[in-house]
Amino acid sequence: MCRPDVLGEYISHPHQNALILPHRPNKIKILLKNKD
């Protein structure tokens, strides 16, 4: 369940997510829940 606003935040920080996205896709879901 990725919301547009959440995706926008990740797109705004490619320097961090560029490392997170390819390595741990599932980790992103956890990070999103923590941010929420």
C-alpha positions in Angstrom: 0.0 0.0 0.0 2.1 2.9 -1.3 0.5 6.2 -1.3 1.4 8.9 -3.8 2.6 11.3 -1.1 4.8 8.6 0.4 6.3 7.8 -3.1 6.8 11.5 -3.6 9.0 11.7 -0.4 11.1 8.7 -1.6 11.4 10.3 -5.1 12.5 13.5 -3.4 15.4 11.6 -1.7 16.9 9.4 -4.4 20.4 9.6 -2.9 19.1 7.5 0.1 16.4 5.4 -1.6 18.7 4.6 -4.5 20.6 2.4 -2.0 17.6 1.1 -0.2 15.3 0.3 -3.2 17.4 -2.3 -5.0 18.8 -3.9 -1.9 15.8 -4.3 0.4 12.5 -3.7 -1.2 10.7 -5.1 1.8 12.6 -2.9 4.1 11.0 0.1 2.4 7.6 -1.0 3.5 8.9 -1.1 7.1 10.5 2.4 6.8 7.2 3.7 5.3 5.3 2.4 8.3 7.8 4.0 10.7 7.5 7.3 9.0 3.7 7.1 9.1 
